Amino acid sequence: MEQKLYYLLHKITMWVLKIAAKVLPITKPTLFLGKDALKQLCDSVSIMGIDNVLIVSDEGIVKLGFVKRLVFEFERVGVHCEVYSGVEPDPTYRHVEAGLALYQTKKCNGVVAIGGGSSIDCAKVIAACVTNPKPIKKLVGLLRVWRAPAPLFVLPTTAGTGSEVTVAAVVSDPETHQKTPLMDPKLVPVAAALDPSLMLALPAHITAQTGMDALTHAVEAYISCNATVETDRYVLASVKLIHENLEKAVIFGQNATARQKMALASYYAGLAFTKASLGYVHAIAHAVGAKYGIPHGLANSVALPHVLEYSKHEAQARLAQLSDAIGVASSTESETEKAQAFIEYIKDLQRKLSLPTTFDAVLEEDIADLAKQSLHEAQWNYPVPRYMLQEECERLIANMAGAK
Ligand SMILES: [Fe+2]
């Protein structure tokens, strides 16, 4: 009875989200592409009359010299910079508060993120806090950023999170260690620079993990019940780019063309999932990742084929279309065979990218709680093609942990 009630509430929530995705205006950032993208973004900040920016980044990006290069280009066009480089993976409210304090003390009038998803998400929340002076907890959730944030510009150095284009930012509560997402169309940055030169130094294993995050965004958006003609177009473009470039970007890290195309793939997947939403792969990856400190892209990569196996009957036609889009099955095969071929393609990609296929860290005694957390996240957020019960989720996580 309780499960039936949850199922009904899930259906109603998904219906509301579908209407919201259609009605709410979601802007796209102005996009700068190519080797001059960083410079062009600096020019656009200056043209907007912004003359004192807070750069949000991490120490790794500082060491690579990217922050120095960004400051140089900003100073060239008369924009003063303050640098907050204290962001760490899975940023917490403390990182946001430290950046915000610097922004306010130095009277900045714009925020610029350079780095991976952690720096971009942290910068999004700093920008939101500038104009919405209240505890961060009060901004967590759906549509709680009432006033437009400070102008935000982003330069991703990884290709996967899609944070450069999405309505979401995830920061953690340092007391509970829970990841708390903010979701509001106002969090979409003003402009993004996809500059491949910022991605050439990314290590192979992080390139692989973040690439699988982008693929997961695309696939979950495609099998979502809220997918539209527009989000389908973005997904198909993204999946083709990933199919043609992810391996190249991992093996030949200095290949700027492959890096640029992966950055575009991430951007398109971000455009798709910000409207069509995600699914159980992300719900499980968030729970398992937070519990054992597993990087987000890696957690998605492990969970993706398992969740697709679970959903393949309901999502069969959609998976077959993805298979057709990248030509991993012959045209004479049935829809069922094509759907299976796409799942096998993902497993094969994992092997080629030397990514693990199981969660070795998961303990049996944690599985029930992990399933509960995953379902709690999914039931109120994700328009999934097949509704999952607690026991089913537990079985799936056990399989991901390598149970026979
Ligand atoms: Fe993701």
Boltz pocket constraint, residues with backbone or C-beta under 6 A from the ligand:
constraints:
  - pocket:
      binder: B
      contacts: [[A, 160], [A, 161], [A, 213], [A, 217], [A, 282], [A, 296], [A, 300]]
      max_distance: 6.0
